């Protein structure tokens, strides 16, 4: 809800920029956040191309899901959008242009906190148009083996997540797990979810970098899970689980701010995308009534 207490759409008060390396590409990029008019929603601009291209944030434009969420439109992509999408949604921003000079969003500190702080510095401005409320209207779910993801109708936004911590390839059984059940508000998101850094498994680091992933992350920008718990200091005892909740909220934000109870068990980006598509179909049916 906007600062005036009215159910009005919002945008940022002024433009603001940030530079850094992408999580997976390891390449430098610059992001500039710009105010947008009512009913524009969130859109990305690839400003590094010979002719700038716009990628609207819609479920139809969900691209890859290799350890991140990419958006693609007419052959032009932006990579790793989930952290900034969560930050935009839970910083109470409805309309914004994310101008990107590069292929991938800067990683920042590995969490959504960099973007939350950037948006707070930019400020929030109320617009004249009424905010569109969206909600999960009926139970939807997707399942893969021991992983499950469920959306239920709920008056508010709640995330329940069970992070199944597997052992290494030498010990594939589940060695431990983490749990989170949290009612999400902008303040709760800022303090309890946004600071959780991206997850890295110690035994996978070399392999995924050989695959061209995680080239831009340092050990300070990730919560590293080892065979006997975390390697190094963590921001939360269950930081990996909290980051999974962050990723889920960022992927759901592709739909906009959606009221619902989201329950994940060992799920990840690809399952998030499936759930977004299922909820999107329900929203389309509701609009058509």
Secondary structure per residue as TSV (DSSP state, phi and psi in degrees):
chain	resnum	aa	ss	phi	psi
A	1	X	-	360.0	142.7
A	2	X	-	-70.7	167.7
A	3	X	T	-64.2	-25.8
A	4	X	T	-76.2	-10.9
A	5	X	S	86.7	-3.2
A	6	X	S	-91.8	154.1
A	7	X	-	-85.0	66.0
A	8	X	E	-108.8	153.1
A	9	X	E	-68.2	158.6
A	10	X	E	-134.3	165.8
A	11	X	E	-145.1	-180.0
A	12	X	E	-83.0	157.4
A	13	X	S	-80.9	-28.7
A	14	X	S	-153.6	161.5
A	15	X	-	-76.6	154.0
A	16	X	E	-156.6	147.6
A	17	X	E	-126.2	161.2
A	18	X	E	-154.0	144.1
A	19	X	E	-124.6	148.2
A	20	X	E	179.4	-174.2
A	21	X	E	-95.6	147.9
A	22	X	B	-75.4	147.0
A	23	X	T	-57.0	-52.1
A	24	X	T	-93.0	-41.8
A	25	X	T	-75.8	-29.0
A	26	X	-	71.3	10.4
A	27	X	-	-95.4	147.9
A	28	X	E	-70.4	147.4
A	29	X	E	-151.6	161.3
A	30	X	E	-127.6	130.1
A	31	X	E	-115.9	134.6
A	32	X	E	-123.9	124.4
A	33	X	E	-95.0	129.8
A	34	X	E	-125.7	143.8
A	35	X	E	-61.2	153.3
A	36	X	-	-138.3	153.4
A	37	X	-	-75.0	171.1
A	38	X	T	-57.7	147.0
A	39	X	T	64.0	12.5
A	40	X	-	-79.6	-30.9
A	41	X	-	71.6	-154.4
A	42	X	E	-104.5	132.8
A	43	X	E	-141.0	150.0
A	44	X	E	-105.5	145.4
A	45	X	E	-121.7	124.1
A	46	X	E	-84.9	101.2
A	47	X	T	-96.2	0.1
A	48	X	T	-91.7	-4.6
A	49	X	S	-86.2	161.9
A	50	X	S	-59.2	-32.5
A	51	X	S	-128.6	113.7
A	52	X	-	-53.5	140.0
A	53	X	E	-124.7	141.6
A	54	X	E	-103.8	136.5
A	55	X	E	-122.5	101.1
A	56	X	E	-65.9	146.6
A	57	X	-	-85.4	102.5
A	58	X	-	-144.1	156.1
A	59	X	G	-57.6	-31.2
A	60	X	G	-64.7	-21.0
A	61	X	G	-99.9	9.6
A	62	X	B	-65.5	127.2
A	63	X	-	-104.9	-117.9
A	64	X	-	-76.9	167.2
A	65	X	-	-142.0	36.1
A	66	X	S	-81.2	87.3
A	67	X	S	61.7	22.4
A	68	X	S	-169.9	177.1
A	69	X	-	-116.9	124.0
A	70	X	-	-112.6	149.1
A	71	X	E	-115.6	143.3
A	72	X	E	-144.4	139.0
A	73	X	E	-146.5	123.1
A	74	X	T	53.3	41.4
A	75	X	T	82.6	0.3
A	76	X	E	-110.8	132.0
A	77	X	E	-124.1	155.1
A	78	X	E	-124.5	138.4
A	79	X	B	-110.5	148.0
A	80	X	-	58.9	64.9
A	81	X	-	-97.1	-6.9
A	82	X	H	-64.2	-36.4
A	83	X	H	-69.1	-45.5
A	84	X	H	-70.1	-32.7
A	85	X	H	-64.6	-42.2
A	86	X	H	-64.2	-42.5
A	87	X	H	-63.3	-42.6
A	88	X	H	-62.0	-49.7
A	89	X	H	-60.6	-45.3
A	90	X	H	-93.8	8.3
A	91	X	T	-100.6	10.3
A	92	X	T	71.3	34.3
A	93	X	-	-107.9	125.7
A	94	X	-	-97.3	-36.9
A	95	X	B	-127.7	125.1
A	96	X	E	-164.0	147.6
A	97	X	E	-108.4	126.4
A	98	X	E	-104.8	100.9
A	99	X	E	-90.1	123.3
A	100	X	E	-120.1	124.7
A	101	X	E	-102.8	87.4
A	102	X	S	144.5	178.4
A	103	X	S	-92.6	-31.0
A	104	X	B	-127.0	144.4
A	105	X	-	-63.2	141.6
A	106	X	B	-59.3	143.1
A	107	X	-	-75.1	-27.6
A	108	X	T	65.7	-134.7
A	109	X	T	-89.9	10.7
A	110	X	S	95.7	-7.4
A	111	X	S	-121.1	-164.1
A	112	X	S	-94.2	-0.6
A	113	X	H	-64.3	-35.9
A	114	X	H	-57.0	-44.7
A	115	X	H	-76.0	-33.0
A	116	X	H	-61.0	-45.6
A	117	X	H	-65.9	-37.7
A	118	X	H	-63.9	-43.5
A	119	X	H	-68.0	-36.6
A	120	X	H	-65.9	-37.0
A	121	X	H	-67.1	-34.9
A	122	X	H	-71.4	-28.4
A	123	X	-	84.0	165.2
A	124	X	E	-119.2	134.4
A	125	X	E	-121.5	132.5
A	126	X	E	-77.8	144.2
A	127	X	E	-112.0	167.7
A	128	X	E	-78.1	-22.7
A	129	X	E	-77.2	149.7
A	130	X	E	-76.3	141.9
A	131	X	-	-73.1	139.7
A	132	X	-	-89.5	121.3
A	133	X	-	-88.7	130.6
A	134	X	E	-123.5	147.4
A	135	X	E	-151.3	153.6
A	136	X	-	-67.3	123.4
A	137	X	-	-98.3	-20.0
A	138	X	S	-156.7	158.6
A	139	X	-	-59.8	135.2
A	140	X	E	-136.5	146.1
A	141	X	E	-155.3	161.4
A	142	X	E	-141.7	146.1
A	143	X	E	-137.9	138.6
A	144	X	E	-140.1	104.7
A	145	X	T	59.7	-119.7
A	146	X	T	-90.9	3.5
A	147	X	E	-101.6	138.2
A	148	X	E	-141.5	149.3
A	149	X	E	-144.9	127.2
A	150	X	E	-131.4	141.9
A	151	X	E	-121.0	130.0
A	152	X	E	-125.5	149.3
A	153	X	-	-59.5	141.1
A	154	X	-	-163.9	141.3
A	155	X	S	-87.4	80.1
A	156	X	S	140.7	-166.1
A	157	X	E	-128.0	124.0
A	158	X	E	-133.9	139.6
A	159	X	E	-123.1	127.4
A	160	X	E	-120.3	124.0
A	161	X	E	-138.6	136.9
A	162	X	E	-115.9	111.3
A	163	X	E	-89.8	116.0
A	164	X	E	-90.6	106.2
A	165	X	E	-86.9	105.5
A	166	X	E	-80.5	156.8
A	167	X	-	-76.4	-175.2
A	168	X	-	-71.3	178.9
A	169	X	T	-63.1	-18.9
A	170	X	T	-82.1	-25.3
A	171	X	S	-133.1	79.2
A	172	X	-	-74.0	-8.8
A	173	X	S	-68.3	157.6
A	174	X	E	-69.4	120.7
A	175	X	E	-96.4	-20.5
A	176	X	E	-169.3	169.6
A	177	X	E	-150.1	162.9
A	178	X	E	-130.4	151.6
A	179	X	E	-132.6	143.4
A	180	X	E	-144.4	133.3
A	181	X	E	-136.9	114.4
A	182	X	E	-146.6	136.8
A	183	X	E	-85.4	121.8
A	184	X	-	-94.8	126.8
A	185	X	-	-131.8	166.7
A	186	X	H	-54.2	-41.1
A	187	X	H	-68.2	-44.1
A	188	X	H	-62.6	-42.6
A	189	X	I	-59.4	-47.9
A	190	X	I	-61.4	-39.8
A	191	X	I	-92.7	-33.9
A	192	X	I	-111.0	-17.1
A	193	X	I	-121.8	-47.8
A	194	X	T	-55.1	-36.6
A	195	X	T	-73.9	-10.0
A	196	X	-	-70.8	123.4
A	197	X	-	-83.3	162.4
A	198	X	E	-58.1	154.2
A	199	X	E	-98.6	137.5
A	200	X	E	-134.1	134.7
A	201	X	E	-95.1	126.2
A	202	X	G	-53.8	-40.5
A	203	X	G	-78.2	-8.0
A	204	X	G	-102.5	-12.6
A	205	X	H	-56.4	-47.9
A	206	X	H	-65.8	-41.3
A	207	X	H	-64.6	-45.9
A	208	X	H	-70.1	-30.7
A	209	X	H	-70.4	-32.2
A	210	X	H	-65.4	-25.1
A	211	X	T	-85.7	3.0
A	212	X	T	82.7	22.7
A	213	X	-	-116.2	157.7
A	214	X	S	57.0	32.1
A	215	X	T	-76.3	-17.6
A	216	X	T	-106.2	5.7
A	217	X	-	-100.1	141.9
A	218	X	-	-105.0	169.8
A	219	X	G	-65.1	-24.4
A	220	X	G	-73.9	-19.3
A	221	X	G	-98.3	10.2
A	222	X	E	-142.4	150.1
A	223	X	E	-90.6	107.8
A	224	X	E	-91.1	121.1
A	225	X	E	-96.2	120.5
A	226	X	E	-102.9	-175.9
A	227	X	T	-71.3	-20.2
A	228	X	T	-121.7	34.4
A	229	X	E	110.9	-162.1
A	230	X	E	-74.9	147.4
A	231	X	E	-100.8	115.9
A	232	X	S	88.1	-177.4
A	233	X	-	-77.3	151.9
A	234	X	-	-123.2	160.7
A	235	X	S	-85.8	-25.2
A	236	X	S	-141.2	152.7
A	237	X	T	-62.0	-27.4
A	238	X	T	-118.2	47.5
A	239	X	H	-61.2	-38.5
A	240	X	H	-62.2	-43.1
A	241	X	H	-64.3	-40.4
A	242	X	H	-66.6	-35.8
A	243	X	H	-69.5	-33.7
A	244	X	H	-61.9	-39.4
A	245	X	H	-64.5	-40.2
A	246	X	H	-60.3	-48.4
A	247	X	H	-59.7	-42.3
A	248	X	H	-62.5	-45.8
A	249	X	H	-64.1	-37.2
A	250	X	H	-65.4	-39.0
A	251	X	H	-72.3	-40.2
A	252	X	H	-62.4	-31.3
A	253	X	G	-64.4	-13.4
A	254	X	G	-60.3	-27.0
A	255	X	G	-82.7	-18.6
A	256	X	-	111.7	-165.2
A	257	X	S	-81.7	114.0
A	258	X	E	-117.1	126.4
A	259	X	E	-78.0	135.1
A	260	X	E	168.5	167.7
A	261	X	E	-107.9	117.4
A	262	X	E	-109.4	122.5
A	263	X	E	-119.9	116.9
A	264	X	E	-118.9	138.6
A	265	X	E	-128.5	102.3
A	266	X	S	65.1	19.9
A	267	X	-	-90.0	167.9
A	268	X	-	-147.3	-161.8
A	269	X	H	-57.8	-45.9
A	270	X	H	-63.0	-37.4
A	271	X	H	-72.3	-35.7
A	272	X	H	-56.0	-43.7
A	273	X	H	-64.6	-38.9
A	274	X	H	-62.4	-42.6
A	275	X	H	-66.6	-39.9
A	276	X	H	-57.9	-43.3
A	277	X	H	-64.3	-39.9
A	278	X	H	-64.5	-45.6
A	279	X	H	-65.8	-37.4
A	280	X	H	-59.4	-41.1
A	281	X	H	-62.8	-38.6
A	282	X	H	-65.0	-40.1
A	283	X	H	-64.1	-38.3
A	284	X	H	-65.5	-39.8
A	285	X	H	-63.9	-42.5
A	286	X	H	-63.6	-40.9
A	287	X	H	-63.0	-30.7
A	288	X	H	-80.2	-12.1
A	289	X	-	-75.8	360.0
